[in-house]
């Protein structure tokens, strides 16, 4: 009889401890709309390449771009400023075949936030 009482007490204690554990885990689990009890992990983001500004980058920075060597970097620097990155091709600075490899890696920051001032500046440059 004593063995039966001890066994019942041990089983009751284990059940109560497990119930407490399950309650604590559920209380600390993040709430989600689905039935899943596993928290969703955020997807790691692919690191974005640092964009190179063709209007201000040094020759060393420009040479980090695929297909850009010392000669191409010098031509880019000499032809500044650019109204857009597409001007690299339209002004004949780089061959059209090279542009797709670097177009997603470059940008052409403008000197003025006011677009009208930028247009005026580029018009003056073209008239020279």
Buried (B, 14 or more C-beta within 10 A) or exposed (E): EEEEEEEEEEEEEEEEEEEEEEEEEEEEEEEEEEEEEEEEEEEEEEEEEEEBBBBEBEBEBBBEBEEBEEEBBEBBBEBEBBBEBEBBBEEEBBEEEBBEEBEEBBBBEBEEEEEEEBEEBBEEEEEE
